[in-house]
Amino acid sequence: MSEEKVQQIDSNIENKPAQPLGPKRPQKEPQLENLDEIFKRISDDFSDVAPLQQIAQKFNVNPGQLILGIIFVAFTLTIFGAGNLLVKILIGILYPAYMSVQCVKQKDNAKSKIWLSYWVIYLLMFLLDRVMWFAFHDLLQLYFPIKNMTLIWMYYPKTRGAIIIFDKLVLYLNQLGILEKPKQKHE
């Protein structure tokens, strides 16, 4: 090959943009949002909880930070086996009881369904608690943290897990014929 052709090929290679090898990958957007946005979302979800707002204001923190802090402390305490009863009362009874009372005061039917569903499912969990604990406590060291996270999932405003469970339970009981009204005998 002559020198002119080699120089021409070299100049052509230098002028061309580099082509990626293989198929082009889509650009990924960051999965983790800004922490301030996360705290704001959580604060908005619990904006109707006046005592929580007052405590956050007293300590000069974002309510979302306070909520995540409470969840973190509760989860940590239950992992290490300390304060299981205290955490269960705080997460599973006090907050739901407060919200149930607020619901009754405001006569809010939409929220009534959430909290009535929660208490029905909570009662079933309470009745099955000892059986579940004996069955899984050796196999599952995270029994109490999982139970507490389930309680939070049940009433968290975005998930409303109690309604999901309640609706599936009622549907199942209807299929079994347990919730049907008894037929009245005509004499």
Helices and strands as residue ranges (DSSP letters): H 3-15, H 35-45, H 50-58, H 63-79, H 84-89, I 90-94, H 95-106, H 109-136, H 143-155, H 161-176
